[in-house]
Amino acid sequence: MTPGDRVRSLDPTARLVSVNPLKGGVSSDARKLVFETDRGTEAVVERRPRDMPGKPPAAERAALEAALLARLPDLGVTAPRLRRFDPPDTLVLDFLEGRTEPPPGPPASLIGPMAQALAALHRLGAEHGLPAMRTFTDPLPDLKAWRPELFGPGAVQAPACPPFAGSPRLLHGDFWMGNLLWREGRLAGLLDWEDACLGDPMAELAAARCDLHSRFGVHAADDLAKAYAALAPVDRARLAWWDLYMPTAQLTFMDGWGLPPDDLVRVRTAMTERRDQALAALGMGAPPNSSTPANLP
């Protein structure tokens, strides 16, 4: 379907004005379609997830996002309105005004809104009529696959990861600055729900902490945990394991993200530091052949 056909499927009177690619997406291709109708000028986003290592197929992720976006408005979650879904993988969404670059100022101004958004999201679960989706509650299988030497004979024995207790909660699945929409200094919406799942809130808290660490340093990551703890329960024993999982996952897959070289070095440096801090917190030490900022490409 051409962009002109796409907007006419939304309104037979639509006349396409412009098509512009949207930058910044790692796991999807998106473009903004601007068109005129009898009501005035409108804009939508046409988005297609990409197949990515470590993720379900693109078509599966697109179908999940379409089903979830149809439900989220009734649950008070601010996300783009789904205008149509064209199987297997094309979503058409309302264009939301704002920026995914954080507003100027110290990171402290971001942390409160981020913690509030996470805590509100994690109050939702399957009992709220969410579509069927994968569960994500155990960090150990992937960690053992990625870093078997940490768990094999002779490895330092770490504290056991406690089993997940309670019911899995809704996780955005990719909660980082590139998917947070800011407008007039306020968090105005969450974008790109293709990786959503039901899981352990500590996993998402750890992921958000990684992004803050890579941008602002470890203190911002710690401040997010404190702000979240004032709003929702924090299982510190499980958070310690997710704090190892998330940077390890990023170090495993980031070469396939297509990041600019400078960004790749920045994120790899921060995630190496964060992984090694998590290993130390678990009493496991630094892994053999650990990368350090001194020998990064």
C-alpha positions as CSV (number, residue, x, y, z in Angstrom):
1,M,0.0,0.0,0.0
2,T,1.4,3.4,-1.0
3,P,1.5,6.3,1.5
4,G,-1.3,7.9,-0.4
5,D,-3.5,4.8,-0.3
6,R,-2.7,4.5,3.4
7,V,-4.0,7.9,4.4
8,R,-7.1,7.5,2.1
9,S,-7.8,4.3,4.0
10,L,-8.2,6.5,7.1
11,D,-10.3,9.1,5.3
12,P,-11.5,9.0,1.7
13,T,-11.0,12.8,1.4
14,A,-7.3,12.6,2.5
15,R,-4.6,14.2,0.3
16,L,-1.1,13.3,1.0
17,V,1.2,16.3,1.8
18,S,4.5,14.8,2.8
19,V,6.3,11.6,3.9
20,N,9.3,11.9,6.2
21,P,11.4,9.2,7.8
22,L,11.6,9.3,11.6
23,K,15.1,8.7,13.0
24,G,16.2,7.0,16.2
25,G,14.5,3.7,16.0
26,V,16.7,0.6,16.5
27,S,14.1,-2.2,16.1
28,S,11.6,-0.6,13.7
29,D,11.3,1.6,10.6
30,A,9.0,4.5,10.9
31,R,7.9,7.5,8.8
32,K,5.5,10.4,9.4
33,L,2.7,10.9,6.9
34,V,1.1,14.3,6.8
35,F,-2.2,14.7,5.0
36,E,-5.1,17.1,4.6
37,T,-8.7,16.2,4.9
38,D,-12.0,18.1,5.1
39,R,-11.3,18.5,8.8
40,G,-7.8,20.0,8.4
41,T,-4.2,18.8,8.5
42,E,-3.4,15.5,10.3
43,A,-0.4,13.4,10.8
44,V,0.1,9.7,11.5
45,V,3.1,7.4,11.9
46,E,3.5,4.3,9.7
47,R,5.7,1.8,11.6
48,R,7.1,-1.6,10.8
49,P,9.2,-3.6,13.4
50,R,12.3,-5.2,12.1
51,D,13.5,-8.7,12.8
52,M,16.1,-8.5,15.5
53,P,18.5,-10.9,17.2
54,G,17.0,-12.0,20.6
55,K,13.5,-10.8,19.8
56,P,10.3,-12.6,18.5
57,P,9.6,-12.2,14.8
58,A,8.7,-8.8,13.6
59,A,5.2,-9.8,12.5
60,E,4.5,-11.3,16.0
61,R,5.7,-8.2,17.7
62,A,3.6,-5.9,15.4
63,A,0.4,-7.9,16.1
64,L,1.0,-7.8,19.8
65,E,1.5,-4.0,19.8
66,A,-1.7,-3.5,17.7
67,A,-3.7,-5.5,20.2
68,L,-2.1,-3.8,23.2
69,L,-2.6,-0.3,21.8
70,A,-6.2,-1.0,21.3
71,R,-6.5,-1.7,25.1
72,L,-4.2,0.8,26.7
73,P,-6.3,4.0,26.4
74,D,-9.0,2.3,28.6
75,L,-6.4,1.7,31.2
76,G,-5.2,5.3,31.5
77,V,-1.9,4.7,29.7
78,T,-0.8,7.5,27.4
79,A,0.4,5.9,24.1
80,P,-0.2,6.6,20.4
81,R,-3.8,5.8,19.3
82,L,-3.9,2.9,16.8
83,R,-5.6,4.0,13.6
84,R,-5.2,0.7,11.8
85,F,-3.2,-2.4,11.6
86,D,-2.3,-4.0,8.2
87,P,-1.0,-7.5,8.7
88,P,1.5,-8.8,8.8
89,D,3.5,-6.0,10.3
90,T,2.4,-2.4,9.6
91,L,0.9,-0.2,12.3
92,V,-0.6,3.2,11.6
93,L,-0.6,5.4,14.7
94,D,-1.6,9.0,15.6
95,F,1.5,11.2,15.6
96,L,2.1,12.6,19.1
97,E,3.8,16.0,19.4
98,G,6.9,16.0,21.5
99,R,10.5,15.0,21.6
100,T,12.3,11.9,22.6
101,E,15.4,13.9,23.6
102,P,15.2,14.5,27.4
103,P,14.4,18.1,28.3
104,P,17.3,20.3,29.4
105,G,18.3,20.3,33.0
106,P,19.7,18.0,35.6
107,P,18.7,14.3,35.4
108,A,16.8,14.7,38.7
109,S,14.0,16.4,36.7
110,L,13.6,13.2,34.6
111,I,13.7,10.7,37.4
112,G,10.4,11.5,39.1
113,P,8.3,11.3,36.0
114,M,10.1,8.1,34.9
115,A,9.5,6.4,38.3
116,Q,5.8,7.4,38.3
117,A,5.3,6.1,34.8
118,L,7.0,2.8,35.7
119,A,5.0,2.3,38.9
120,A,1.7,3.1,37.2
121,L,2.4,0.6,34.4
122,H,3.5,-2.1,36.8
123,R,0.1,-1.9,38.6
124,L,-1.5,-3.5,35.5
125,G,-1.6,-7.2,34.8
126,A,-3.6,-9.9,32.9
127,E,-6.6,-9.2,35.1
128,H,-7.0,-5.9,33.3
129,G,-7.9,-7.5,30.0
130,L,-4.5,-7.3,28.4
131,P,-3.9,-9.4,25.2
132,A,-2.0,-12.7,25.6
133,M,1.8,-12.1,25.7
134,R,5.0,-13.7,26.7
135,T,6.1,-13.8,30.4
136,F,9.5,-12.6,31.5
137,T,10.3,-13.4,35.1
138,D,13.6,-15.4,35.2
139,P,17.0,-13.8,34.4
140,L,19.0,-17.0,34.9
141,P,18.4,-19.0,31.7
142,D,19.6,-16.3,29.4
143,L,22.5,-15.3,31.7
144,K,23.7,-19.0,31.8
145,A,23.5,-19.1,28.0
146,W,25.4,-15.8,27.5
147,R,28.0,-16.2,30.2
148,P,28.2,-19.9,31.1
149,E,31.6,-19.4,32.8
150,L,29.9,-17.5,35.6
151,F,27.9,-20.6,36.5
152,G,30.2,-23.5,35.7
153,P,32.6,-25.6,37.8
154,G,34.9,-23.3,39.8
155,A,32.7,-20.2,39.4
156,V,32.2,-18.1,42.6
157,Q,28.9,-19.1,44.2
158,A,26.6,-16.1,44.1
159,P,23.5,-15.6,46.3
160,A,20.5,-17.5,44.9
161,C,18.1,-15.5,42.8
162,P,14.8,-15.7,44.7
163,P,11.9,-17.0,42.7
164,F,9.5,-14.5,41.4
165,A,6.5,-14.0,43.7
166,G,3.1,-12.6,42.8
167,S,1.5,-12.1,39.4
168,P,3.4,-10.9,36.4
169,R,2.9,-7.2,35.7
170,L,2.7,-5.3,32.4
171,L,6.2,-4.3,31.2
172,H,6.7,-1.8,28.4
173,G,9.7,-4.0,27.4
174,D,11.9,-1.2,26.0
175,F,11.7,1.6,28.5
176,W,14.5,4.0,27.5
177,M,14.8,7.7,26.5
178,G,14.2,6.9,22.8
179,N,10.7,5.7,23.7
180,L,9.8,8.4,26.2
181,L,8.0,11.4,24.7
182,W,8.6,14.7,26.4
183,R,6.5,17.9,25.9
184,E,7.0,21.2,27.7
185,G,9.3,19.4,30.3
186,R,6.7,16.7,31.1
187,L,6.6,13.0,30.2
188,A,3.7,13.0,27.6
189,G,3.6,9.4,26.4
190,L,5.3,6.0,25.9
191,L,6.1,4.9,22.4
192,D,6.9,1.6,20.7
193,W,5.2,-1.2,22.6
194,E,6.3,-4.1,20.4
195,D,8.4,-5.7,23.2
196,A,5.7,-5.5,25.8
197,C,5.3,-8.5,28.1
198,L,4.0,-9.7,31.5
199,G,6.9,-10.0,33.9
200,D,8.9,-9.0,36.8
201,P,8.9,-5.2,37.4
202,M,12.5,-5.4,38.6
203,A,13.5,-6.3,35.0
204,E,12.1,-3.1,33.7
205,L,13.5,-1.0,36.6
206,A,16.9,-2.5,35.8
207,A,16.6,-1.7,32.1
208,A,15.7,1.9,32.8
209,R,18.6,2.2,35.2
210,C,21.0,1.1,32.5
211,D,19.8,3.9,30.2
212,L,20.2,6.5,32.9
213,H,23.7,5.1,33.8
214,S,24.8,5.4,30.1
215,R,23.6,9.0,29.9
216,F,24.2,10.5,33.3
217,G,26.2,8.0,35.4
218,V,25.6,5.6,38.2
219,H,24.1,8.1,40.6
220,A,21.1,8.8,38.3
221,A,20.5,5.1,38.0
222,D,20.5,4.8,41.8
223,D,18.2,7.8,42.2
224,L,15.6,6.1,39.9
225,A,15.6,3.0,42.2
226,K,15.0,5.2,45.2
227,A,12.2,7.2,43.5
228,Y,10.5,4.0,42.3
229,A,10.8,2.4,45.8
230,A,8.7,5.3,47.2
231,L,5.9,4.3,44.8
232,A,6.1,0.5,44.4
233,P,7.7,-2.5,46.1
234,V,11.3,-3.2,45.3
235,D,12.7,-6.7,45.6
236,R,16.4,-5.9,46.0
237,A,17.6,-9.5,45.8
238,R,16.0,-9.9,42.5
239,L,16.9,-6.4,41.3
240,A,20.6,-7.3,41.8
241,W,20.2,-10.2,39.3
242,W,18.3,-8.1,36.8
243,D,21.0,-5.4,37.2
244,L,23.4,-8.1,35.9
245,Y,21.1,-9.3,33.2
246,M,20.3,-6.0,31.5
247,P,23.9,-4.8,30.8
248,T,24.9,-8.3,29.8
249,A,22.0,-8.4,27.3
250,Q,23.0,-5.1,25.9
251,L,26.7,-6.1,25.6
252,T,25.5,-9.3,23.8
253,F,23.3,-7.7,21.2
254,M,24.4,-4.0,20.8
255,D,26.6,-4.7,17.8
256,G,23.4,-5.4,15.8
257,W,21.6,-2.2,16.8
258,G,23.2,0.0,14.1
259,L,24.3,2.7,16.6
260,P,26.7,5.4,15.4
261,P,30.3,4.5,16.4
262,D,30.5,7.2,19.1
263,D,27.2,6.1,20.7
264,L,28.3,2.4,20.5
265,V,31.5,3.2,22.4
266,R,29.6,5.2,25.0
267,V,27.0,2.6,25.7
268,R,29.5,-0.3,25.6
269,T,31.7,1.5,28.1
270,A,28.8,2.3,30.5
271,M,27.4,-1.2,30.2
272,T,30.7,-2.9,30.9
273,E,31.0,-0.7,34.0
274,R,27.5,-1.5,35.0
275,R,27.9,-5.3,34.4
276,D,31.1,-5.4,36.5
277,Q,29.4,-3.4,39.3
278,A,26.5,-5.9,39.3
279,L,29.0,-8.9,39.4
280,A,30.7,-7.3,42.4
281,A,27.4,-6.6,44.2
282,L,26.6,-10.3,43.8
283,G,30.1,-11.3,45.0
284,M,31.0,-12.9,41.7
285,G,33.8,-10.6,40.7
286,A,34.7,-9.5,37.2
287,P,34.2,-12.2,34.5
288,P,37.2,-13.6,32.7
289,N,38.4,-11.5,29.8
290,S,36.2,-8.6,30.8
291,S,36.3,-5.7,28.5
292,T,37.3,-2.4,30.0
293,P,37.1,1.2,28.6
294,A,40.8,1.1,28.0
295,N,40.5,-1.7,25.3
296,L,37.2,-0.8,23.7
297,P,37.3,-0.3,19.9
